Amino acid sequence: MGLTQTQVAKLLGSKTHKSVGRMEMGKASPSLRTALKLAALYRAPVDFLFRQLYMQLRDEIRIKEQQLKSVDANVQGVQIV
C-alpha cells in the first residue's frame, strides 16, 4: 500500500507518527483496538502482523496445556479411599 508513518498514524487516529515508528521497531505494543485497525488497514490477520509475539504466546499456551494434561492425568490416577 506504500503509506508513510504519518499517513498510517492519521488513519489510526493518532496525533503523531512517532507511535507508529515505535511499533514498527518493536519498542511499543499497540492496544487491541489499534492492532485490529492495523489488520484492517494492511488487510492482514493480526497474528501475521505480530508474528513473533503470536508465536511466543502460542508456545507458552501449548506448554501450559501439556502441564494441565499432566496434572489432570495424575489427579485421575489417584484414588480417594
Beta strands, then each sheet from edge to edge (+ up, - down):
end
